[in-house]
Amino acid sequence: MYSRNEDTIKSLVAQYQQKLFTFVLYLIGQDQDRAYDICVDSFVEVIRKGPSLEQKDAFLTRLFSLAVTKSRSTKAIPGLSMPGLLDISSAEKESLRIVAEALQSLDFDEKSVLLLHYQLNFSYEEMAAMMKVSEQSARRTAIEAEMQIRKKIDEIMNRAGRN
């Protein structure tokens, strides 16, 4: 019979594993095996050393903070395949390819805050805790990243328009 703690762990892993994996995969590129390792290591560490499992916000902040730290030391593989996107139109695939290419052009911190904020809906306060920076710094990095990704998308679109 499972203990209450094991049920809580299973529930937390089930709830956050796909979000964490997708986040890490976007941070490090196409290396799915390395993304998986980072996710597993992050879950194990936060469960062993982290906050009480009953405190979901603290658990989530610590989990993504560890994933950011572990991903930072991983060399990114350029590009990003989008398996499983076979059910969308060619135009939608092309839009996603452009955004993925633009995202990969950002530096690690810019990419991290954009993903944390727009993909995972974390607040600037939560992002600051995860990135180990001030809230003002997290906000400034997010604004700069938004400007950079828009600029890069425009460049990609203009380049495609010339071809």
Backbone torsions as a table, in degrees:
resi	resn	phi	psi	omega
1	MET	NA	139.3	-179.3
2	TYR	-79.7	145.6	174.5
3	SER	-81.2	165.7	178.9
4	ARG	-60.7	-37.1	-180.0
5	ASN	-64.8	-41.1	178.2
6	GLU	-64.3	-39.3	177.1
7	ASP	-64.4	-39.7	178.3
8	THR	-64.1	-44.4	179.2
9	ILE	-61.3	-47.9	179.8
10	LYS	-59.5	-41.1	-179.7
11	SER	-64.7	-45.0	-179.6
12	LEU	-65.2	-42.3	179.3
13	VAL	-63.5	-47.0	-179.8
14	ALA	-60.5	-38.3	-176.6
15	GLN	-71.4	-35.4	-171.1
16	TYR	-114.0	-6.8	-173.6
17	GLN	-62.3	-44.1	-178.3
18	GLN	-68.7	-40.5	178.6
19	LYS	-63.0	-44.2	-179.0
20	LEU	-65.8	-44.6	-179.3
21	PHE	-61.0	-46.6	-179.7
22	THR	-61.8	-43.6	178.4
23	PHE	-58.2	-51.3	-178.4
24	VAL	-64.1	-41.1	-179.7
25	LEU	-60.7	-40.9	176.4
26	TYR	-66.9	-32.7	-179.7
27	LEU	-71.1	-39.2	-171.7
28	ILE	-106.1	-5.2	179.2
29	GLY	98.2	-146.7	-169.6
30	GLN	-84.7	-0.1	-174.6
31	ASP	-77.6	85.9	-176.9
32	GLN	-65.2	-35.5	178.9
33	ASP	-64.4	-44.7	179.3
34	ARG	-66.7	-39.3	177.4
35	ALA	-60.9	-43.2	177.9
36	TYR	-60.5	-46.2	179.6
37	ASP	-59.8	-43.2	179.2
38	ILE	-62.0	-43.3	179.9
39	CYS	-63.0	-47.8	-179.8
40	VAL	-61.5	-47.7	179.2
41	ASP	-58.6	-41.1	-179.6
42	SER	-65.7	-45.7	177.3
43	PHE	-60.4	-46.9	-177.8
44	VAL	-60.8	-47.0	-177.8
45	GLU	-64.6	-43.3	-178.0
46	VAL	-69.8	-32.6	178.4
47	ILE	-70.7	-39.9	-179.5
48	ARG	-72.7	-45.3	-170.2
49	LYS	-113.2	-8.4	-169.1
50	GLY	-80.7	-169.1	-179.6
51	PRO	-68.1	171.6	176.1
52	SER	-54.3	139.1	-179.8
53	LEU	-66.2	-17.6	179.5
54	GLU	-77.0	-18.0	-179.7
55	GLN	-94.9	84.4	-173.1
56	LYS	-58.7	-41.8	-178.2
57	ASP	-62.4	-45.5	179.6
58	ALA	-66.1	-39.7	178.0
59	PHE	-61.0	-48.6	-177.7
60	LEU	-64.5	-43.2	178.3
61	THR	-61.0	-45.9	180.0
62	ARG	-65.4	-40.9	-179.4
63	LEU	-60.4	-50.3	-178.1
64	PHE	-72.5	-30.5	175.5
65	SER	-62.9	-44.9	177.5
66	LEU	-63.3	-41.8	179.8
67	ALA	-63.0	-39.7	176.9
68	VAL	-62.5	-48.1	-179.4
69	THR	-60.2	-46.2	-179.4
70	LYS	-68.5	-34.9	179.7
71	SER	-72.4	-32.2	-177.3
72	ARG	-58.0	-35.3	-176.9
73	SER	-87.2	2.2	-179.9
74	THR	-96.8	131.3	177.6
75	LYS	-72.1	124.6	-178.7
76	ALA	-71.0	140.2	174.1
77	ILE	-96.0	120.9	-177.0
78	PRO	-58.1	148.4	177.2
79	GLY	85.4	170.2	179.4
80	LEU	-156.5	116.4	176.8
81	SER	-77.4	155.8	-178.6
82	MET	-125.3	67.9	179.2
83	PRO	-65.8	154.2	178.1
84	GLY	82.9	3.6	-179.5
85	LEU	-101.9	26.7	-176.8
86	LEU	-72.3	-17.3	-176.4
87	ASP	-89.6	11.2	-179.8
88	ILE	-116.2	162.7	-176.8
89	SER	-70.5	163.0	177.9
90	SER	-60.3	-39.0	179.6
91	ALA	-64.0	-41.7	178.6
92	GLU	-66.7	-40.6	177.1
93	LYS	-60.8	-42.6	-179.6
94	GLU	-64.7	-41.1	177.3
95	SER	-60.9	-44.7	178.7
96	LEU	-65.4	-37.9	177.9
97	ARG	-62.6	-41.7	179.7
98	ILE	-64.5	-45.8	179.0
99	VAL	-63.3	-42.7	179.5
100	ALA	-62.4	-42.1	178.1
101	GLU	-63.1	-43.6	179.1
102	ALA	-64.5	-41.9	179.7
103	LEU	-61.8	-41.7	-179.5
104	GLN	-66.5	-20.2	179.9
105	SER	-78.3	-15.3	-179.0
106	LEU	-76.6	157.2	174.7
107	ASP	-75.0	168.9	-171.6
108	PHE	-56.5	-48.2	-177.1
109	ASP	-65.5	-41.5	178.3
110	GLU	-62.0	-46.2	179.5
111	LYS	-61.4	-43.3	-178.7
112	SER	-60.3	-48.9	-176.8
113	VAL	-68.2	-36.4	177.4
114	LEU	-62.8	-45.6	180.0
115	LEU	-66.1	-43.6	179.6
116	LEU	-62.0	-40.2	-175.5
117	HIS	-80.2	-49.6	-172.0
118	TYR	-92.4	-32.2	178.8
119	GLN	-83.5	-39.2	-172.4
120	LEU	-110.8	-3.3	175.2
121	ASN	61.0	35.4	175.3
122	PHE	-81.3	147.7	177.7
123	SER	-76.1	166.6	176.4
124	TYR	-61.5	-36.4	178.4
125	GLU	-62.9	-45.6	178.8
126	GLU	-66.1	-41.4	178.5
127	MET	-62.1	-40.9	179.5
128	ALA	-60.6	-42.5	178.1
129	ALA	-63.8	-41.7	-179.1
130	MET	-68.7	-37.4	-177.5
131	MET	-89.2	-6.7	-179.4
132	LYS	60.4	47.1	176.7
133	VAL	-134.9	173.7	176.6
134	SER	-72.6	160.5	177.6
135	GLU	-62.5	-39.6	178.7
136	GLN	-62.0	-40.7	178.4
137	SER	-66.0	-41.0	177.8
138	ALA	-62.2	-43.4	179.5
139	ARG	-64.3	-45.1	-179.5
140	ARG	-63.2	-42.8	178.7
141	THR	-63.4	-40.0	178.9
142	ALA	-63.5	-43.2	179.9
143	ILE	-64.7	-43.8	178.3
144	GLU	-64.1	-39.5	179.4
145	ALA	-65.3	-39.9	177.1
146	GLU	-60.4	-43.8	179.4
147	MET	-65.4	-41.7	-179.4
148	GLN	-65.4	-42.4	-177.9
149	ILE	-70.4	-35.9	175.7
150	ARG	-62.9	-43.7	179.0
151	LYS	-61.8	-44.1	-179.3
152	LYS	-66.8	-40.6	177.1
153	ILE	-62.0	-42.6	177.0
154	ASP	-60.3	-42.3	178.7
155	GLU	-61.7	-44.8	-179.8
156	ILE	-63.7	-43.6	-179.9
157	MET	-64.6	-42.7	179.4
158	ASN	-65.7	-40.6	177.9
159	ARG	-63.3	-41.2	179.1
160	ALA	-68.0	-33.5	179.5
161	GLY	-68.7	-27.1	179.3
162	ARG	-81.3	-18.0	-178.1
163	ASN	-83.0	NA	NA
